[in-house]
Structures are given as structure tokens and as C-alpha cells.
Amino acid sequence: MSDKPSLQPKPGLIEQFRESQHPIVSIARDVLWAVAVVGVIALVLFLVSGIWPAVVAIESESMVPNMNVGDLVFVVAPDRFGALQTFEDGQVSGYMKYNEYGDVIIYRPNGADSVHPIIHRAMMRVEGGETVDTLNGLNLGYTAPHEGYITWGDNNPVPDQVVAYPGLGQIEPVKEEWIVGKALFAIPVIGYLPLHLLEVAVALIALMILWDYLSERRKKETDNDSRKRRP
């Protein structure tokens, strides 16, 4: 009496998805892998920085030459790795960031979520009703409507609080709750990727599709060659 061949158990859905050679399944597998890697990186960045988003891209020349368009800036919570220091604080303590005294902060102008945050240097902290006669050698005569930070782009002729932001009016002193974070370090050029995220995503998807197509074609050619060599 001969033994019947044992039936192999049918692979589960996860195993089928992992081993499938179907082009669409292969692309979906690549996309999920990319999403997982990005998710892990995002989690690590959040744990280190204490805020989200943990990176921003420089979009203007207001901080040139210390920060340039296309720089990718790693952002941390205002009290991370030491208390937030202004330009005035830095002059006393000697603390410098990006070749100047004081921290560079990322903030929402007038607390608005509808516009891109601004990344400028924190110059000094003022109380409501306080008048700033001069700042960094410039005559201001500015009276603060409320407490907050006076900010200034390194490449700008005047501080933010004496200019108007389109759709918001005059920029007010930056309240604590308007601060997204402070700049820790910047990587040149890499910031162009998030600035052109759609184009980068399309290019990556196209490359993955091309790679899968070429891999499948190479496999078929190898199989055909193997059949031809058989006696």
C-alpha cells in the first residue's frame, strides 16, 4: 500500500502578498516598504526633537548667508537641549547659532495656521506696552501690543514686527504658543526634496515601476535561456 502524497497547506494572505511576482503586488510591496521606512524615521525624529514636524525646508533668502534656500532644518522644542536664547541673551552669554547671537526660531506669524511658518532669529523678549527705541543699531520706536519675542531675518533690513504679512497685517511679537520650535542644525540642498515633494514622489514611483518591469523581463529571459539549454 503506497502512501498518498501529503497536501501542502495553502499559503496565507500575508505570505502570498510577500512572495507574489505579480507586477501590481510587487509595486504595492515596494510602496509599503518605503512607507514603513519613512514612518520609522519620522518616529525617531519626533522622539529626538520632541515636536512635529521635526524638519522644515528654507523657502526664502531672509536668512542668507547663514541659512539658504533648499536647506533642510532639523527643529527641536524651544526648551530642548537648553533654554531658548535671544540675540540679547547671546550677547551676554556668548551663545551663537548660525554665525550670530541667539537662537533661530520657527513660528506661526500672529498664531495663524493658514500660512507657512517663518524661520527667523529671536532678537529680544518684550512685555506688553514696552517700547523698543533701538535694536541692533536700528532706530525703531516700536511699542509692543503684548508680550513676546521680536524676530529678525539675518538678511532683512528691519525686524518682522515693523512689517506687514499679506492677509494678516502687521506681525506681532511672537507669543510662546506661536513658536513651533528652534533650529538645531541644517543640511544644505536636501530641503529641495520636500519643496518639490510631488515631483519627487512621481519620480520615485516611476523608478519603482521601471525597476519591477526590468526585473521581470530579466527573469523571463533567464527562464527562456534555461529552457533552451535543456537537452
C-alpha positions as CSV (number, residue, x, y, z in Angstrom):
1,M,0.0,0.0,0.0
2,S,1.6,3.3,-1.1
3,D,1.4,6.4,0.9
4,K,-0.6,9.3,-0.6
5,P,1.4,12.5,-1.0
6,S,0.6,14.9,1.8
7,L,-1.2,18.0,0.8
8,Q,0.8,21.2,1.3
9,P,-1.1,23.9,3.3
10,K,-2.2,26.8,1.3
11,P,-0.1,29.9,2.0
12,G,-1.7,32.7,4.0
13,L,-2.6,36.0,2.5
14,I,0.5,37.7,4.0
15,E,2.8,35.0,2.6
16,Q,1.1,35.2,-0.8
17,F,1.5,39.0,-0.8
18,R,5.2,38.7,0.2
19,E,6.1,36.2,-2.4
20,S,3.8,37.2,-5.3
21,Q,5.5,38.1,-8.6
22,H,2.5,40.0,-10.0
23,P,3.7,43.5,-11.1
24,I,0.9,45.3,-9.2
25,V,1.5,43.4,-6.0
26,S,5.3,43.9,-6.3
27,I,4.8,47.7,-6.7
28,A,2.4,47.7,-3.7
29,R,5.0,45.8,-1.7
30,D,7.7,48.4,-2.6
31,V,5.4,51.3,-1.6
32,L,4.5,49.7,1.7
33,W,8.2,49.2,2.5
34,A,9.0,52.8,1.7
35,V,6.1,54.0,3.9
36,A,7.4,51.8,6.7
37,V,10.9,53.2,6.5
38,V,9.6,56.8,6.4
39,G,7.4,56.0,9.4
40,V,10.3,54.7,11.4
41,I,12.4,57.7,10.5
42,A,9.6,60.1,11.4
43,L,9.1,58.4,14.8
44,V,12.8,58.6,15.6
45,L,12.9,62.3,14.6
46,F,9.8,63.0,16.9
47,L,11.4,61.2,19.8
48,V,14.6,63.2,19.5
49,S,13.1,66.6,18.7
50,G,10.0,66.5,20.9
51,I,7.8,68.2,18.2
52,W,6.2,67.6,14.9
53,P,7.2,68.4,12.1
54,A,10.8,67.8,13.1
55,V,12.2,69.2,9.9
56,V,11.4,72.3,7.7
57,A,12.8,73.5,4.4
58,I,14.1,77.0,3.9
59,E,12.0,78.7,1.1
60,S,13.3,82.2,1.1
61,E,16.5,84.2,1.3
62,S,15.7,86.1,4.5
63,M,18.4,84.2,6.5
64,V,21.1,84.3,3.9
65,P,24.1,83.7,4.2
66,N,23.6,81.8,7.4
67,M,20.7,79.7,6.1
68,N,19.9,79.3,2.4
69,V,17.1,78.3,0.2
70,G,17.0,74.4,0.0
71,D,18.5,73.9,3.4
72,L,16.7,71.2,5.4
73,V,16.5,72.4,9.0
74,F,16.1,70.0,12.0
75,V,13.8,71.5,14.5
76,V,13.5,70.8,18.2
77,A,11.2,72.0,21.0
78,P,12.1,75.5,22.3
79,D,13.4,74.1,25.6
80,R,15.2,71.1,24.1
81,F,19.0,71.0,24.6
82,G,18.9,74.2,26.7
83,A,16.6,77.1,27.1
84,L,15.7,79.4,24.2
85,Q,18.2,82.3,24.0
86,T,17.6,85.6,22.2
87,F,20.2,87.7,20.4
88,E,20.4,89.9,23.6
89,D,20.9,86.8,25.7
90,G,23.6,85.5,23.4
91,Q,25.5,88.8,23.6
92,V,25.8,88.3,27.4
93,S,26.4,84.5,27.4
94,G,28.4,84.2,24.2
95,Y,25.8,81.7,22.8
96,M,25.8,81.7,19.0
97,K,23.7,79.8,16.4
98,Y,24.3,80.0,12.7
99,N,27.1,82.6,13.0
100,E,25.1,85.1,15.1
101,Y,24.0,85.5,18.7
102,G,20.8,83.8,19.9
103,D,18.5,81.0,18.6
104,V,16.7,80.9,15.3
105,I,13.1,80.1,15.9
106,I,10.3,78.8,13.7
107,Y,7.0,80.5,14.4
108,R,3.4,81.0,13.1
109,P,3.0,84.7,12.4
110,N,0.3,86.1,14.6
111,G,-0.5,82.5,15.5
112,A,-2.1,81.8,12.1
113,D,-2.1,78.2,10.9
114,S,-3.2,79.2,7.4
115,V,0.3,80.5,6.3
116,H,3.8,79.0,6.2
117,P,5.7,79.4,9.5
118,I,8.6,81.9,9.5
119,I,12.1,80.9,10.5
120,H,14.0,84.0,11.9
121,R,16.3,84.9,14.7
122,A,14.8,85.7,18.2
123,M,16.3,89.1,19.0
124,M,14.8,90.0,22.3
125,R,11.8,89.4,24.6
126,V,9.4,92.3,25.3
127,E,6.4,92.9,27.6
128,G,3.1,94.3,26.6
129,G,3.4,98.1,26.3
130,E,7.2,98.1,26.3
131,T,8.8,100.4,23.8
132,V,11.9,99.4,21.9
133,D,13.8,102.5,20.9
134,T,16.8,100.8,19.1
135,L,17.6,97.3,18.2
136,N,20.9,96.1,16.7
137,G,21.8,99.6,15.7
138,L,18.4,100.4,14.1
139,N,16.1,103.2,15.5
140,L,12.7,101.6,15.9
141,G,10.5,103.4,18.4
142,Y,8.3,100.3,18.4
143,T,5.8,99.7,21.2
144,A,4.7,96.1,21.7
145,P,1.0,95.4,21.9
146,H,1.6,92.4,24.0
147,E,4.4,90.2,25.4
148,G,6.5,88.1,23.1
149,Y,9.7,87.9,21.0
150,I,10.9,90.4,18.5
151,T,12.3,88.5,15.5
152,W,14.5,89.4,12.6
153,G,15.7,87.6,9.4
154,D,19.5,87.8,9.2
155,N,19.2,89.1,5.6
156,N,16.3,91.5,6.2
157,P,16.8,95.3,6.7
158,V,14.2,95.5,9.6
159,P,12.7,93.2,12.2
160,D,9.5,91.3,11.4
161,Q,7.3,93.3,13.8
162,V,7.5,96.5,11.8
163,V,6.4,94.9,8.5
164,A,3.0,93.6,7.4
165,Y,2.4,90.0,6.4
166,P,0.0,89.5,3.4
167,G,-3.5,88.7,4.7
168,L,-2.5,89.1,8.4
169,G,-1.5,92.7,8.8
170,Q,1.4,93.8,10.9
171,I,3.3,91.0,12.5
172,E,3.0,91.0,16.3
173,P,5.6,89.9,18.9
174,V,5.8,86.1,18.9
175,K,4.0,84.6,21.8
176,E,5.3,81.4,23.4
177,E,2.4,79.3,21.9
178,W,3.1,80.6,18.4
179,I,6.6,79.1,18.5
180,V,6.9,75.8,16.6
181,G,10.5,75.2,17.7
182,K,14.0,76.3,17.3
183,A,16.6,75.3,14.6
184,L,19.2,72.8,15.8
185,F,21.1,72.2,12.5
186,A,20.7,72.5,8.8
187,I,21.7,70.3,5.9
188,P,22.2,72.1,2.6
189,V,20.3,71.3,-0.6
190,I,18.3,68.3,0.9
191,G,15.4,70.7,1.6
192,Y,14.6,70.9,-2.1
193,L,13.1,67.4,-1.8
194,P,10.1,68.5,0.4
195,L,9.8,71.7,-1.6
196,H,9.2,69.6,-4.7
197,L,7.5,66.6,-2.9
198,L,5.0,65.8,-5.7
199,E,7.7,65.7,-8.4
200,V,9.9,63.5,-6.2
201,A,7.1,61.1,-5.4
202,V,6.2,60.8,-9.1
203,A,9.8,60.2,-10.0
204,L,10.2,57.5,-7.2
205,I,7.1,55.7,-8.3
206,A,8.2,55.7,-11.9
207,L,11.6,54.3,-10.9
208,M,10.0,51.5,-8.9
209,I,7.7,50.6,-11.8
210,L,10.7,50.6,-14.2
211,W,12.7,48.5,-11.8
212,D,10.0,45.9,-11.4
213,Y,9.5,45.8,-15.2
214,L,13.2,45.3,-15.9
215,S,13.5,42.7,-13.1
216,E,10.5,40.7,-14.5
217,R,11.9,41.0,-18.1
218,R,15.3,39.8,-16.9
219,K,13.7,36.8,-15.1
220,K,11.8,35.8,-18.2
221,E,14.9,36.0,-20.4
222,T,16.8,33.9,-17.9
223,D,14.0,31.3,-17.8
224,N,13.9,31.1,-21.6
225,D,17.7,30.6,-21.8
226,S,17.4,27.8,-19.2
227,R,14.8,26.0,-21.3
228,K,16.8,26.3,-24.5
229,R,19.9,24.8,-22.8
230,R,17.9,21.7,-21.6
231,P,18.7,18.5,-23.7
